[in-house]
Amino acid sequence: MKYLSVIQHTSAEYLGLMEDHLEGRRIRFNYARPFTESGKPPDIATLGDGLILLGGGPWGSAGTRDVPTLTEEVALTRAALMLGTPIVGIGLGAQILSLAAEGTVEPAPLTFSVGTARRVDDDALNGYLPPEFPHVVYMRDRPVPPAYARILAEDETGRPAVFQIGGNAFGFTGHPAFKLAMAEDLVMEFEEGPEGDTREAFAALRAAKTQIEDALVPIMTGLVQMTGWMDAA
């Protein structure tokens, strides 16, 4: 049975709908919560069969409001890349993956948006990434993947929505398994909220519930194949 280490940066943002897909495949996972008093990022020696780095709400990595464990997490992710450990970075996690792979991050205000991402590589996720899928972003700052990264999908502005580093590391600027309750809890958890009126984003997220669920089925199929999380130990 495979075992994944998941780094959570806020109590509100977690794997969301991905939990059911992993549990259904008997892939175990454990949350590390560095933001708690006794929490810390996992050690490379105990990482298991994969690393998932989640979003961070108002935390970013471009210098305005960096997540406190940024240095440690970039070092851990770089070590995982060197060892060939499968990695999935979501939101802030995609920024950390970009930095670990010698890419950069550009500053951007805290944003909550619901749009559409479009596949730009027909072979993305072993061909399972849908041509179009919901792109839900709750994030400060933006990853700028290194030049050698493979861009799999773009958002409506032409920026990377999904990118690949090497054979088994993937960055998602939006959360592919985002739930409405996560957005509500993120707004309540922090004094700082996204710029502008969030009512439109909440309404769009409610309307996209079925599309998010449907798109996640092939996305998880491709991710599990590319990461080898269903391969025999």
Buried (B, 14 or more C-beta within 10 A) or exposed (E): EBBBBBBBBBBBBBBBBBEBBBEEBEBEBEBBBBBEEEEEBBEBEEBBBBBBBBBBBBBBBBEBBBBEBBEBBBEBBBBBBEEEBBBBBBBBBBBBBBBBBBBBBEEBEBBBBBBBBBBBBEEBBEEBBBEEBBBBBBBBBBBBBBEEBBBBBBBEEEBBBBBBBBEBBBBBBBBBBBBBEBBBBBBEEBEEBBEEEBEEBBEBBEEBBEBBBEBBEBBBBBBBBBBBBEEEE
